[in-house]
């Protein structure tokens, strides 16, 4: 189900809009879940979609560490490469963009607002999604390799705001996961939760 975004969202109170990628701009979460299940299965371990949902929004090193703790006997960099490669292959022919969020992005650009994509996916995957969007959609893109501490730490959103030259408190962050929402709130952004978590997180009201 696509995130719930109302066309009448007032952007005039903000100096920039910061967008999460997975589950927000693009519906890649099912692919991440499938990738995790497949990798666990290769090690004769069970893992369900329901369990996979608990990892949604985690930064990649944390996901790799968790999988190692659960019995996946691979180095962290190989786990990350295997998971992200699975997702990248899955979007090779069709990138499932969330139209409502892409429309919001277009409205922000039309209003002259700086924009950033803030994702914990690897750069190669972020670039594949960027290629499916109109040229110049973002002034700044931050991927997993660009931050030392990923979501839920505030660093990704603090770095994005700094790169845009704006106060985080004047930034609207669009997020769909608990770690992402926590990251944006900790950075001092105004957060709007979309998708299944819309309106369910204290401090992160829904867009409608």
Beta strands, then each sheet from edge to edge (+ up, - down):
strand 1: 16-19
strand 2: 114-118
strand 3: 140-142
strand 4: 171-175
strand 5: 190-193
sheet 1: 3+ 2+ 1+ 4+ 5+
end
